[in-house]
Amino acid sequence: MSQNRLFRTVSLDEAKALPRWRQPIGLLFVMALAMPIAFSTWSALLNNFVIEVAQFDGSDIGWLHTIREIPGFLAIGVILLIMVIREQVLGLISLTLLGVATAVTAQFPTFGGIMVITLLSSIGFHYYETVNQSLQLQWLDRKRAPQTLGWIMAAGSGATLVAYALIILTWRAYDLSFSVVYWSAGGFTAAVALFCLVAYPQFEAPNPQRKTFVLRRRYWLYYALQFMAGARRQIFTVFAGFMMVEHFGFDVHDIAGLFMVTLVLNMICAPLLGRLVTVFGERAALVFEYVGLITVFLLYAGIYYFGWGVTLALILYVVDHLFFSLALAIKTYFHKIADPGDIAPTAAVAFTINHIAAVVLPAALGYLWLVYPGSVFLLAAGMAVVSLVLALLVPRHPQPGGETVIQAAMPAPAE
């Protein structure tokens, strides 16, 4: 163990002697609590902020989300950064950037200003998420990873729940401004990230990570699942919430209340869903998710084609979020097939692949939204069908050399 108290290095075995809150899993939980305070508050206020203050339309919101996803597409840059900075430090610096950028969002209420601040906060968010996913897979035991990830997701939902509850209770009662809420949420996240930088030692995983570009043929199904997940997620992220404000006239506290209900259910269900993945396997979990998402997106489209009401839209929004929680099965699938040294570089590559469509789709579909909003959700249903086909290729027991159900038919050996 390094004797330098600040930024000292501690192995995972040595870390077991630390107080529980200072162990690696403790840091994962603290980061999971801090990140959603800034990001989810930004998301909850975003549609109202850009419509009420900057007069955005569907095309503008599409461009904003395209800009927001560019850093995700460039997440492969993490490989270059971890050559000169430890992953744990990079993750916390990125989390600080997310907090600071969120804090100043309302100070730039123009199209150009919102785009620049969104780009900065997105760099923080996507680089943090890339590193966080890598650290989770390096620090968690493979057998317990699905359920532990479920508990981490539940913790993040709990923190977000507190933020939304405060918005609901104070937004109208104290006539809060966008500026006050953004400063409070972003400042809190930045402060927690800086605290973690000095309060936790540097944890050293037993398997050194390759600090080079890694793209392996035997991971092709994982890459494909990531690509489709990114494309499909963008439609929900960009347009489902926007629909609530534009089509049904939701106010800030209405959106926060909707998010709050969703979070309560996620807190309850995420650990159960993690347990489901452990018991039934990644393939069953993903198939269940994608069948559900196909149904949800078709019903979303029906809101526009058949004039279905707000009650259905609310139910679909909540159910949609619950299905997306099962995306942890993609992480644990990779965890089971990966070379331990591939986790960090592959997390960066996968994040880039996940965001290829995300850079193009929001802006392009924003124009389609102006004319045929229902067709946007039909496209999402089609993407879920493709994801379902890919999920059927996941083996019941994934492992190196058995990455897909057709692995035996592939002439190339595992790399």
Buried (B, 14 or more C-beta within 10 A) or exposed (E): EEEEEEBEBBEBEEBEEBEEEBBBBBBBBBBBBBBBBBBBBBBBBBBBBBBBEBEBBBBBBBBBBBBBBBBBBBBBBBBEBBEEEBBBBBBBBBBBBBBBBBBBBBEBBEBEBBBEBBBBBBBBBBBBBBBBBBBBBBBBEEEEBBBBBBBBBBBBBBBBBBBBBBBBEBBEEEEBEBBBBBBBBBBBBBEBBBEBBEEBBBBBBEEEBBBEEBEBEBBBBBBBBBBBBBBBBBBBBBBBBBBBBBEEEBEBBBBBBBBBBBBBBBBEBBBEBBEBBBEBBBBBBBBBBBBBBBBBBBBBBBBBBEEBEEEBBBEBBBBBBBBBBBBBBBBBBBBBBBBBBBBBBBBBBBBBBBBBBBBBBBBEBBEBBEEEBBBBBBBBBBBBBBBBEBBEBBBEEBEEEBBBBEBEEEEEEBE
